[in-house]
């Protein structure tokens, strides 16, 4: 049985860079489904989506590709009963996880 990860991604970036990011095929790397736009501002945009595996490797890769952006991801893995929060910038990741 595949795992179920519920993710909330927020991206912070200068307006021009955020526009270029949104035009690129960035979301294919996350392999998400059931995408829902949560917020859309000039320098910030956020979504909620589901994946069958951890989105962390893809978030790290995106932050290396787009070094000026800050990516914040919150996740809830209902299979393993874990909640987490990570911040990625320039390929560096700060991460916290807790079991419930």
N, C-alpha and C positions, 0 to 999 in steps of 0.2 A: 504494500500500500504506500503510495507516495506521501511525502510530508506536505503539510499545508502551512505556508508562511504568509502571514498578512503583513504587508509592508506599507509604510508611509514615508515617502521620499520628498524632501524639500531641497530645492536648489537655490542658492544665493549667488548672484553674479552681477557685474555691470550690465546695463541694459543691452548694449550692442553684443556682448559676448553671450548673454542669455538668449538673444534672438538667434544667433548663429548655432548655438547648442540645440535649440528647439527645431531648427531646420535639418539637423543631422539625424542619422538613424541610431541615435544613442539608446533608444528603448529596446532595440533588438537584442542588445547585449545582456539585458536583465532577464529576458525570457519571461516576462510577466503576462498575466491575463487579468481580465476584468478591471481594466484601468478606469479610474475615476478621478477627474480633476478636482482638487480640494481648494486650491487658491491660485490666483493668477494676478500678479502685480508686476510693475515695471522691472524690478530687480529681484523678484522672488516668485517661484512657482512650485506647486506641490501636488502630488498625486497619491492615491492609495491604490494598491494592486496586490495580486497574489502570485506566489511562485511555488514551485515544488522543491526548491533547494535554496540554500543560503544566497542572498543577494550580495554579500560582502565582497567576494572576489571581483564581481562586476563593478561594484562601487569603487573599489580601489583602482581598477583599470580606467574607469571614467575620470577619476580625479587626476590620474597621471596624464591623460589625454587633454584635459581641460584644467590646467594647474591654478588658474586664478579664481576658479569657482569653489564654493564650499557646498558640500553635499552632506545633508543630515538624513539619516535613515533610522527609523524606528521599526522594530519587527516583533511579531508575536508568532512563535512556532507552536501551534496547537498540538502537534504530535509529541514534541519533546517537552512541552510546557515550559517554554522559556520566553522571556521578554528581553529586548535589547535596544541599545541606542548606540549609534556610531556617527562620528564626524570625520569626513575625509577632505583633505586639501593637499594638492601637489603630490598625490600618491601616498601621503602619510595618513594613518588611520588611528583615531582614538576610539576605543570601544568599551562598552560596559554591557554585561549580561547577567540576568538573574533568573533562577528557576522558581516556579510557583507550584 
